[in-house]
Amino acid sequence: MAFEGEGASEAKLSFAPAPTEFASRDIDMNGRDAFALTERGVCYILSETLIDLSGPVQVFRTRLVQQVTGSDGLQPTASFEIVFDPAHERLVIHTASVLRNGERRGPPVRRRSSCCAVS
């Protein structure tokens, strides 16, 4: 599919560090029991969307924090869907991570490798 018009050569999906103005706050449950707040094996701790309309382009920032509390919550939290229109929008993914046993696990770091022919 070809894109035409302004920004046609610009990537419509990219991965980049979050800008400093999008600093995420730490999550504090304040002693609340995630298991008591569970629905179908998932505790939805934070769901927030911030919209910046002050610049030349609208910027939407979305953050979802959820905790799996039962086996029935594994499947729904194992994947997520992002819907956007590449004809009019650009998507930048800043991070996706899993916190397990106090350790944050993110996506694997992709390393460039080179291969040389051996004669």
C-alpha positions as CSV (number, residue, x, y, z in Angstrom):
1,M,0.0,0.0,0.0
2,A,1.4,3.4,-1.0
3,F,0.9,6.6,1.0
4,E,0.5,9.9,-0.8
5,G,0.7,13.5,0.3
6,E,2.6,15.2,3.2
7,G,4.6,12.7,5.3
8,A,4.3,9.9,2.7
9,S,7.9,8.8,3.2
10,E,7.5,8.9,7.0
11,A,7.2,5.6,8.8
12,K,3.7,5.1,10.1
13,L,4.7,2.6,12.8
14,S,7.9,3.1,14.9
15,F,9.4,2.2,18.2
16,A,11.1,5.0,20.3
17,P,11.8,5.9,23.9
18,A,9.1,7.9,25.5
19,P,9.6,11.7,25.5
20,T,10.4,13.3,28.8
21,E,7.0,15.1,28.8
22,F,5.4,11.7,28.9
23,A,7.0,10.5,32.1
24,S,5.0,7.7,33.6
25,R,4.2,7.8,37.3
26,D,4.9,4.9,39.6
27,I,1.9,2.7,40.5
28,D,1.0,2.5,44.2
29,M,-1.9,0.3,45.2
30,N,-1.9,2.0,48.7
31,G,-2.4,-1.4,50.4
32,R,-5.4,-2.3,48.3
33,D,-5.8,-6.0,47.5
34,A,-5.6,-6.7,43.7
35,F,-7.3,-10.0,44.2
36,A,-10.3,-8.2,45.8
37,L,-10.5,-5.9,42.8
38,T,-10.3,-8.8,40.3
39,E,-12.7,-9.4,37.5
40,R,-12.3,-12.7,35.5
41,G,-8.7,-13.1,36.6
42,V,-7.5,-9.6,35.9
43,C,-7.1,-6.5,38.1
44,Y,-7.2,-3.3,36.0
45,I,-5.0,-1.0,38.0
46,L,-4.7,1.9,35.7
47,S,-6.1,2.9,32.4
48,E,-5.3,6.5,31.3
49,T,-5.4,8.4,28.1
50,L,-3.9,11.9,27.8
51,I,-4.5,14.1,24.7
52,D,-2.3,17.0,23.8
53,L,-4.0,19.4,21.5
54,S,-1.6,22.3,22.0
55,G,0.8,21.5,19.1
56,P,0.4,21.4,15.4
57,V,-0.5,17.6,15.6
58,Q,-2.8,15.9,18.1
59,V,-0.9,13.5,20.3
60,F,-2.7,10.7,22.2
61,R,-0.9,8.9,25.0
62,T,-2.4,5.7,26.4
63,R,-1.2,3.6,29.3
64,L,-2.7,0.4,30.6
65,V,-1.5,-1.3,33.8
66,Q,-3.1,-4.6,34.7
67,Q,-2.3,-7.5,37.0
68,V,-3.1,-11.1,36.3
69,T,-4.6,-12.6,39.4
70,G,-6.0,-15.9,38.1
71,S,-5.4,-18.4,35.3
72,D,-8.5,-17.1,33.5
73,G,-6.8,-13.8,33.1
74,L,-3.7,-15.1,31.3
75,Q,-5.2,-15.2,27.8
76,P,-6.8,-11.8,27.8
77,T,-3.7,-10.1,29.0
78,A,-1.3,-12.0,26.8
79,S,-1.9,-9.7,23.8
80,F,-3.4,-6.3,23.0
81,E,-4.7,-4.6,19.9
82,I,-3.9,-1.1,18.7
83,V,-6.1,0.4,16.1
84,F,-5.0,3.3,14.0
85,D,-5.4,4.6,10.4
86,P,-1.9,4.8,8.8
87,A,-3.4,7.1,6.1
88,H,-3.9,9.8,8.7
89,E,-2.1,8.7,11.8
90,R,1.4,7.7,13.0
91,L,1.9,5.2,15.8
92,V,4.9,5.2,18.1
93,I,5.2,2.4,20.6
94,H,7.3,3.5,23.6
95,T,7.3,0.4,25.8
96,A,5.6,-2.8,26.6
97,S,6.8,-4.7,29.6
98,V,5.8,-7.4,32.1
99,L,6.5,-7.2,35.9
100,R,7.0,-10.6,37.3
101,N,8.3,-11.3,40.8
102,G,9.5,-7.7,41.1
103,E,11.5,-7.9,37.9
104,R,10.5,-5.8,34.9
105,R,10.8,-7.7,31.6
106,G,10.6,-5.8,28.3
107,P,10.9,-6.9,24.8
108,P,14.3,-8.5,23.8
109,V,16.9,-6.1,22.5
110,R,17.5,-6.6,18.9
111,R,21.1,-6.5,18.0
112,R,22.5,-6.0,14.5
113,S,24.8,-8.7,13.4
114,S,27.1,-8.9,10.5
115,C,28.2,-12.0,8.7
116,C,31.3,-12.5,6.7
117,A,31.9,-15.0,4.0
118,V,34.7,-17.4,4.8
119,S,36.8,-18.5,1.9
